[in-house]
Amino acid sequence: MKGKRIHRKIIWLGTALFLLACVSPLLATSSPPQAPQVLSPELMGTSIAQTAAAAQTQTVVYAPPTLTPTLTPLPTRTPIVFTSTPTFIYRLPTLTPLPTWTPLPGIIIQIPGGTGGAGGNGTPTDSPFTDREWTCAIRGKSPPMGTVMKQGEGFYVSITLMNTGTRTWPYNSVDFIYQSGLRIEGKKIQDLPRTVAPGKEITLQSLLVAPKQPGIYNTVWTLKVGNNPFCGMKYSFKVD
């Protein structure tokens, strides 16, 4: 047992010597340590400044970018100006229509001894005046009523009237109008040839042409002032 321990010590000692032999040449060839270099104050300041500048440059390079907020201006608000346009409401008065006046036909009087025959609301009298505004009296007709005409014959019918009312018949306000029956030749509406005062007479004419067929034919006229007719006149003749 004791012999084994001695043997182990000898092995460890040999190993240690071998390692020492290997390391010794390396230690012999290594250069001796150099003395530290002493920097002058000027060089030291320059070195410090360069080091600080380099550090500052690295700081700038590696530092995260600084976000500078950019303010975008809001759009300019244009003020809205409300212009009020006045609205005018015109309230027109409601017009109540006047009642429609249906004119009464003028009184037609046949003067005794005349060749009338139109008939009327009056009766024969020596005083034909009616004390109304628009009335007349038939004083005569030519040719006489019932005259026989030839087929296709043209002739004038003349009717003489008296103004028996209280109003004058102005020539430019009272019209002589064809109303019905056998059509006349020429104008259907004629102005009076002159003004007729109350109690005065006037003779009116229209051209007729006898039809080619035999028979009795009638034509009717009237006087008219404005929209009011008065003084109807009827003429009858015969065609063989």
Beta strands, then each sheet from edge to edge (+ up, - down):
strand 1: 108-110
strand 2: 136-142
strand 3: 147-149
strand 4: 154-163
strand 5: 174-181
strand 6: 189-191
strand 7: 201-209
strand 8: 215-225
strand 9: 228-239
sheet 1: 1+ 2+ 4- 7+
sheet 2: 3+ 9+ 8- 5+ 6-
end
